[in-house]
Amino acid sequence: MNFVKGYLAALCDRNFAPTGLKVAAIVGSILLVINHGSALASQQMTQERWLSAILTYLVPYAVNIHGQFISQKNRKQSQKKSKH
């Protein structure tokens, strides 16, 4: 449970957010064009597609934050081990 609480807190961490937002903007935009480009171009975006488009940006953000969180956690554990 501590891991989940830590990860949820990391989603709003000011140290992690800048990188997460950059990744979400780049990867999300690429995925948006791949998955919804034709619907966007033909102005046929439905409510369901817009929801999917939002998730297209949220998922890369969450994955990047997860990576940063795990990396920081592993670094802290390594530092604790090296002190002993």
Backbone torsions as a table, in degrees:
resi	resn	phi	psi	omega
1	MET	NA	-34.5	178.7
2	ASN	-62.1	-35.9	178.8
3	PHE	-61.8	-46.0	-178.6
4	VAL	-63.3	-44.5	178.4
5	LYS	-61.7	-42.4	178.7
6	GLY	-63.0	-43.2	179.3
7	TYR	-65.1	-44.6	179.0
8	LEU	-61.1	-38.6	175.9
9	ALA	-66.5	-36.2	-179.3
10	ALA	-65.1	-28.3	179.4
11	LEU	-59.7	-25.6	180.0
12	CYS	-111.2	7.7	-177.2
13	ASP	-67.9	127.5	-177.6
14	ARG	-65.9	-21.5	177.9
15	ASN	-79.9	-30.3	-178.7
16	PHE	-90.1	-32.1	-170.8
17	ALA	-57.3	-43.8	-177.0
18	PRO	-57.4	-45.2	179.2
19	THR	-68.0	-42.2	178.6
20	GLY	-59.7	-40.9	179.5
21	LEU	-67.5	-39.0	177.6
22	LYS	-63.6	-46.7	179.3
23	VAL	-61.7	-44.9	-179.8
24	ALA	-61.1	-40.1	-179.0
25	ALA	-65.9	-43.8	-176.9
26	ILE	-74.8	-56.6	-176.9
27	VAL	-66.1	-42.6	179.2
28	GLY	-60.1	-41.6	179.6
29	SER	-65.8	-41.3	177.6
30	ILE	-61.9	-47.1	-179.9
31	LEU	-65.8	-34.4	178.2
32	LEU	-61.9	-45.0	179.5
33	VAL	-65.8	-42.5	179.6
34	ILE	-63.2	-48.0	-172.8
35	ASN	-84.9	-28.4	-172.6
36	HIS	-131.4	7.2	-176.0
37	GLY	-55.4	-46.4	-178.2
38	SER	-67.6	-37.9	178.3
39	ALA	-67.8	-37.5	177.2
40	LEU	-64.8	-46.6	-176.9
41	ALA	-64.1	-35.1	-178.8
42	SER	-95.4	8.9	179.3
43	GLN	53.5	46.2	179.9
44	GLN	-118.8	35.1	178.7
45	MET	-78.0	117.1	177.5
46	THR	-88.8	173.1	177.2
47	GLN	-59.5	-40.2	179.1
48	GLU	-64.6	-39.4	178.4
49	ARG	-66.4	-38.2	178.1
50	TRP	-65.3	-38.7	175.7
51	LEU	-62.1	-44.5	177.4
52	SER	-62.4	-37.8	179.0
53	ALA	-64.4	-39.3	177.1
54	ILE	-63.3	-44.8	178.1
55	LEU	-63.7	-28.8	178.1
56	THR	-60.4	-29.2	176.9
57	TYR	-91.6	-34.8	-177.2
58	LEU	-69.5	-37.3	-177.2
59	VAL	-64.2	-49.7	177.8
60	PRO	-60.6	-34.7	176.6
61	TYR	-62.1	-50.3	-178.0
62	ALA	-62.9	-39.7	179.6
63	VAL	-66.7	-42.6	178.8
64	ASN	-64.2	-43.5	178.7
65	ILE	-62.2	-40.7	177.7
66	HIS	-58.3	-45.7	178.6
67	GLY	-61.1	-44.1	178.5
68	GLN	-64.7	-41.0	-179.3
69	PHE	-63.8	-47.0	178.9
70	ILE	-62.9	-42.7	179.8
71	SER	-60.9	-45.6	178.8
72	GLN	-63.8	-42.1	179.7
73	LYS	-62.2	-44.7	178.7
74	ASN	-64.8	-39.4	178.4
75	ARG	-61.7	-43.8	179.3
76	LYS	-64.2	-40.4	178.9
77	GLN	-65.8	-38.9	178.5
78	SER	-65.3	-39.1	179.8
79	GLN	-66.3	-38.6	177.7
80	LYS	-63.8	-42.9	-179.4
81	LYS	-65.2	-39.4	-177.5
82	SER	-72.5	-20.9	178.3
83	LYS	-78.1	-23.5	-177.4
84	HIS	-88.4	NA	NA
